[in-house]
Amino acid sequence: MNKFRFTIKLMALAICMFAFASMAQAQATRTWVSGVGDDVNPCSRTAPCKTFAGAISKTALGGEINCLDPGGFGALTITKSITVDCHEVFASVLHSAVNGFSIAFDSFNQGTDLKKTVRIRNINFNGAGTTTGQNSIKITGSATNSANSKVYVEDCLLDGNFTGTQRGISDERLGNANVVLVVNNTTIRNMGNAGIASTGSTVGRISISHSLISNCGFGLTVGTGSRATVFDTAVVSNGVGIEADSTSTIEVDHSVVSNNTGVGFVANGAISAIRVSNTTALNNSSLATTSGGGAVSSYGNNQTGGIAFPSVPTSPS
């Protein structure tokens, strides 16, 4: 009887050890995808997965998904802090009829995922021109769950969401969340709605640099209470160039806001403000409009082809 019990204990111990080994394998710090991979694999370098969706469940909190070779790796819902980076490898997400990447901060583990940081690098998003109401990157979350969350989009191409309600980056995090969105060295084009839209947060901090936004309904639109900076970025050939809604502020420096078929700069609503410096703003249907107490102001060092900004101070404090 004692030998039997001892055998049972050994079996239980072995099962536990195998279970922990399997969990460790399923939650690697770095995982890999390949155009010839398979999602039943452990997503290791020697046995990569086929899709981002297959790899994320096997990637540890705060870990990284990389690409071994070129491929189309599919749409992805992100529910934990993670990096997706396909540097020096052509990696595409063809997302007809779905969002390309959905970042759902309400689905993050609020007890353990305290950093709440997502990094997206070197990915090409293609909406295929047929999607309806979808976005290349959609970010959501309640005020509580997305508080202090951060999203970085770097060295990416977002293209092909042609119809009316679609956006390149749609940041819909809600409430007094103190959220961060950073976009760097990224091209966004051919969006039916906005190239970049921040519509929810009242304390959002948005930084856009070294980027191109073209042929979208709006280049950039920033919602209530957010603060945005635009540096060394071309916002060209859109409908409206840059729009600040109620109580939001946008600083534009060393950029180009030109050839937009609508207005270059729009400030809508009380205390909304756009401040422009060292920027070329030519060949828009009109330079700037304001409403409801909004203001568009110039530091006096912009190239506007002799067209004056609205009747606001030319050297704002």
C-alpha positions in Angstrom: 0.0 0.0 0.0 2.8 2.4 0.9 4.5 1.7 -2.4 1.3 2.4 -4.2 0.9 5.8 -2.4 4.5 6.6 -3.1 3.9 5.8 -6.8 0.8 8.0 -6.9 2.8 10.9 -5.3 5.5 10.6 -7.9 3.0 10.6 -10.7 1.3 13.7 -9.3 4.7 15.4 -9.0 5.6 14.5 -12.5 2.2 15.8 -13.8 2.8 19.1 -12.0 6.3 19.4 -13.4 5.1 18.8 -16.9 2.2 21.3 -16.4 4.7 24.0 -15.3 7.0 23.2 -18.1 4.1 23.5 -20.6 3.1 26.8 -19.0 6.6 28.1 -19.3 6.8 27.0 -22.9 3.4 28.7 -23.6 4.5 32.0 -22.1 7.9 32.6 -23.7 9.4 36.1 -23.4 10.1 36.2 -27.1 8.0 34.4 -29.8 8.3 34.1 -33.6 6.0 34.0 -36.6 6.8 32.9 -40.1 5.0 32.8 -43.4 5.5 29.0 -43.3 4.9 28.6 -39.6 2.0 26.8 -37.8 0.0 28.0 -34.9 0.2 24.6 -33.2 3.9 25.2 -32.8 5.3 26.7 -29.6 6.3 29.9 -31.6 10.0 29.4 -30.9 12.6 30.4 -33.4 12.9 26.8 -34.7 9.2 26.2 -34.6 7.4 29.5 -35.3 3.7 30.2 -35.4 1.8 31.3 -38.5 -0.1 34.3 -37.2 0.2 37.1 -34.6 -3.0 35.8 -33.0 -1.5 32.3 -32.6 1.7 33.8 -31.1 0.2 36.2 -28.5 -1.2 33.5 -26.3 2.3 31.9 -26.1 4.0 35.2 -25.3 4.6 36.3 -21.8 3.3 39.6 -20.3 5.7 42.3 -21.5 7.2 40.0 -24.1 7.8 40.4 -27.8 6.6 38.9 -31.0 9.1 39.0 -33.9 9.0 37.9 -37.5 11.5 35.4 -39.1 10.6 36.0 -42.7 8.1 37.9 -44.9 4.4 37.1 -44.6 0.9 38.1 -43.9 0.3 37.5 -40.2 -3.3 38.4 -39.7 -5.4 40.6 -37.5 -4.7 40.7 -33.8 -6.5 41.6 -30.6 -4.0 42.7 -27.9 -5.0 42.1 -24.3 -1.7 42.6 -22.5 1.4 44.6 -22.6 3.5 43.4 -25.5 5.7 44.4 -28.4 5.1 43.4 -32.0 8.1 44.2 -34.1 9.1 42.9 -37.5 12.2 45.0 -38.1 13.9 44.4 -41.5 11.2 41.8 -42.5 8.2 42.6 -44.6 5.2 41.9 -42.4 1.7 42.6 -43.4 -1.8 42.6 -41.8 -4.6 42.3 -44.4 -7.7 43.3 -42.5 -10.6 43.4 -44.8 -13.9 43.7 -42.7 -12.0 43.6 -39.3 -9.8 46.0 -37.4 -6.1 45.3 -38.1 -4.9 45.5 -34.5 -7.4 46.0 -31.6 -5.9 47.1 -28.4 -8.5 46.4 -25.7 -7.3 47.8 -22.3 -10.5 46.6 -20.6 -9.3 43.1 -21.3 -5.9 43.6 -19.7 -5.3 42.0 -16.3 -5.5 45.1 -14.1 -4.0 43.4 -11.2 -0.7 42.2 -12.8 -0.3 44.3 -16.0 0.6 47.5 -14.4 2.6 49.0 -17.2 -0.2 48.7 -19.8 2.2 49.4 -22.7 1.9 48.3 -26.3 4.6 48.8 -28.9 3.9 48.2 -32.6 6.8 48.5 -35.0 7.5 47.8 -38.7 4.1 46.5 -39.6 2.2 47.2 -42.9 -1.6 47.4 -42.5 -3.8 47.0 -45.6 -7.5 47.5 -45.4 -7.9 46.2 -48.9 -10.3 49.0 -49.7 -13.4 46.9 -48.8 -13.8 47.3 -45.1 -16.8 48.9 -43.4 -16.3 50.9 -40.3 -13.0 49.3 -39.4 -9.6 50.7 -38.5 -6.0 49.8 -39.0 -5.3 50.2 -35.2 -8.2 50.6 -32.8 -7.5 51.5 -29.1 -10.3 51.2 -26.5 -10.7 51.1 -22.7 -12.7 52.7 -19.9 -11.3 55.5 -17.9 -10.3 53.2 -15.1 -8.8 50.4 -17.1 -6.9 52.5 -19.6 -5.6 55.0 -17.1 -1.8 55.6 -17.7 -1.8 53.3 -20.7 0.7 53.9 -23.5 0.6 52.9 -27.2 3.6 53.4 -29.5 3.3 53.1 -33.3 6.7 53.3 -35.1 7.9 52.7 -38.6 4.6 51.4 -39.8 2.4 51.8 -43.0 -1.4 52.1 -42.6 -3.3 52.1 -45.9 -6.5 51.3 -47.7 -9.5 51.9 -45.4 -11.2 54.0 -48.1 -14.9 54.2 -47.0 -16.4 56.9 -44.8 -16.1 55.8 -41.2 -12.7 54.2 -41.2 -9.5 55.5 -39.6 -5.8 54.7 -39.5 -5.4 55.0 -35.7 -8.7 55.4 -33.8 -7.9 56.1 -30.1 -11.2 55.7 -28.2 -9.9 55.4 -24.7 -12.5 57.1 -22.4 -12.5 59.5 -19.6 -9.9 61.1 -17.3 -7.3 58.5 -18.3 -4.0 60.3 -18.7 -3.3 58.1 -21.8 -0.3 58.3 -24.2 -0.2 57.8 -28.0 3.1 58.2 -29.8 3.4 57.9 -33.6 6.8 58.1 -35.2 8.1 57.6 -38.7 4.8 56.3 -39.9 2.8 56.7 -43.1 -1.0 56.8 -42.9 -3.0 57.2 -46.1 -6.3 56.5 -47.9 -8.6 56.6 -44.8 -12.3 57.4 -45.3 -12.4 59.2 -42.0 -9.3 60.3 -40.1 -5.7 59.4 -40.4 -5.4 59.7 -36.6 -8.3 60.4 -34.3 -8.3 60.8 -30.5 -11.9 60.9 -29.5 -12.3 59.8 -26.0 -9.8 60.8 -23.4 -9.9 64.1 -21.5 -6.2 63.9 -20.6 -4.7 62.3 -23.6 -1.1 63.1 -24.6 -0.5 62.6 -28.3 2.9 63.0 -30.1 3.3 62.6 -33.9 6.7 63.0 -35.5 8.5 62.3 -38.8 5.3 61.0 -40.4 3.0 61.4 -43.4 -0.8 61.6 -43.3 -2.3 61.8 -46.8 -5.6 61.3 -48.6 -7.8 60.9 -45.5 -11.0 62.7 -44.6 -9.2 64.4 -41.8 -5.5 64.3 -41.2 -5.5 64.6 -37.5 -8.5 65.2 -35.2 -8.0 65.5 -31.4 -11.0 65.2 -29.0 -12.0 66.9 -25.8 -9.2 67.8 -23.4 -6.3 66.1 -25.2 -2.9 67.6 -25.8 -1.1 66.9 -29.1 2.2 67.8 -30.6 3.0 67.5 -34.3 6.6 67.8 -35.4 8.3 67.3 -38.8 5.2 65.7 -40.2 3.4 66.2 -43.6 -0.4 66.5 -43.4 -1.2 66.8 -47.1 -4.0 66.1 -49.6 -6.6 65.3 -47.1 -10.1 66.8 -46.6 -9.4 68.8 -43.4 -5.8 69.0 -42.3 -5.7 69.3 -38.5 -8.7 69.8 -36.2 -8.8 70.5 -32.4 -12.2 69.9 -30.8 -13.5 71.4 -27.5 -10.8 72.1 -24.8 -8.1 70.3 -26.8 -4.7 71.8 -27.8 -2.4 71.0 -30.7 1.1 72.3 -31.2 2.4 72.1 -34.8 6.1 72.7 -35.5 8.4 72.3 -38.5 5.7 70.6 -40.5 3.7 70.8 -43.8 0.0 71.3 -43.8 -0.7 71.8 -47.5 -2.9 70.8 -50.5 -5.8 69.8 -48.3 -9.1 70.2 -50.2 -10.7 71.6 -47.1 -9.4 73.8 -44.3 -5.8 73.5 -43.1 -6.5 74.1 -39.4 -9.8 74.0 -37.6 -10.4 74.8 -33.9 -13.9 73.9 -32.8 -15.4 74.6 -29.4 -14.5 76.4 -26.2 -10.8 76.7 -25.3 -9.7 74.6 -28.3 -6.4 75.9 -29.7 -3.9 75.1 -32.5 -0.6 76.9 -32.3 1.6 76.8 -35.4 5.3 77.5 -35.9 7.9 77.0 -38.6 5.3 75.3 -40.8 4.4 75.5 -44.5 0.7 75.8 -45.0 -0.1 76.4 -48.7 -2.8 75.6 -51.2 -5.5 74.5 -48.7 -9.1 75.7 -49.6 -8.7 78.1 -46.7 -5.9 78.4 -44.1 -7.8 78.2 -40.8 -11.3 78.5 -39.3 -12.5 78.7 -35.7 -15.9 78.3 -34.0 -17.3 78.4 -30.5 -14.4 80.2 -28.9 -11.6 78.1 -30.5 -8.4 79.8 -31.7 -5.7 79.1 -34.3 -2.6 81.1 -33.8 0.8 81.6 -35.4 4.2 82.4 -34.0 4.8 84.6 -37.0 7.4 82.3 -38.7 5.2 80.2 -41.0 5.0 80.1 -44.8 1.3 80.7 -45.7 1.7 82.4 -49.1 0.6 85.8 -47.6 -2.6 84.5 -46.2 -3.2 85.6 -42.6 -4.3 83.3 -39.8 -7.6 84.3 -38.2 -7.8 87.4 -35.9 -5.9 85.9 -33.0 -2.5 86.9 -31.6 0.3 86.2 -34.0 2.8 85.6 -31.1 0.9 83.5 -28.5 2.4 83.0 -25.1 
